[in-house]
Structure formats: C-alpha cells, structure tokens
Amino acid sequence: MAKKSRPTWYKYEERTAKRRRVKHKGGPGKPDAQKGRKKEEYKDWNRPVYKSVLVKLYRKGIKNVVAKKGFTKPAEKYAKTKGVRLYKGKKRIV
C-alpha cells in the first residue's frame, strides 16, 4: 500500500513552525502552532488574508499570523489596533 502524501498546505505549516522554532499542532479548531501561551496561525493562500479572517482568529486568542501572500490594508489596520502580529514569510509587517 502506497504511503499517502500530505497536502501542500500541511507541509507549509510544518515547515513554517520548524523555521519559527515552535511546536506544530494543527487540527480542526486548534491553532497551527503554539509555544508557551503564544498561539500562531499559518495561511498558505494564493491571495492576501482578509480582515474578517483576522477577526475570527483574534476571537480564538491567536496573536501571531503568518501568511504566504500577505494581508489586505484593512486587515493590517485591524491588527495594529488589536495588537496582532502579522508576518509575510519571515518579515514582520505589523
């Protein structure tokens, strides 16, 4: 029986967690990674992350969001007011 390969978004989450030196968790309803009390979410999207997505993540208690393609301007503005840290790849945006 052939070994199932993981989806590319899952590999992105694992790679990003390893690079940021945090433990990858994943799973439905859980943050993608956690180190101590810091919860992180990784987005492997082909377009920028919207404000509505950040609102949902903020309500879950996630304070660090890493996105492959960045964030929209309203999302950046919202993150600045709420104290959410945004990263595009390795670079911190807000």
C-alpha positions, 0 to 999 in steps of 0.5 A, spaced: 500 500 500 502 506 497 504 511 503 499 517 502 502 524 501 500 530 505 497 536 502 501 542 500 498 546 505 500 541 511 507 541 509 507 549 509 505 549 516 510 544 518 515 547 515 513 554 517 513 552 525 520 548 524 523 555 521 519 559 527 522 554 532 515 552 535 511 546 536 506 544 530 499 542 532 494 543 527 487 540 527 480 542 526 479 548 531 486 548 534 491 553 532 497 551 527 502 552 532 503 554 539 509 555 544 508 557 551 501 561 551 503 564 544 498 561 539 500 562 531 496 561 525 499 559 518 495 561 511 498 558 505 493 562 500 494 564 493 491 571 495 492 576 501 488 574 508 482 578 509 480 582 515 474 578 517 479 572 517 483 576 522 477 577 526 475 570 527 482 568 529 483 574 534 476 571 537 480 564 538 486 568 542 491 567 536 496 573 536 501 571 531 499 570 523 503 568 518 501 568 511 504 566 504 501 572 500 500 577 505 494 581 508 489 586 505 490 594 508 484 593 512 486 587 515 493 590 517 489 596 520 485 591 524 491 588 527 495 594 529 489 596 533 488 589 536 495 588 537 496 582 532 502 580 529 502 579 522 508 576 518 509 575 510 514 569 510 519 571 515 518 579 515 514 582 520 509 587 517 505 589 523 
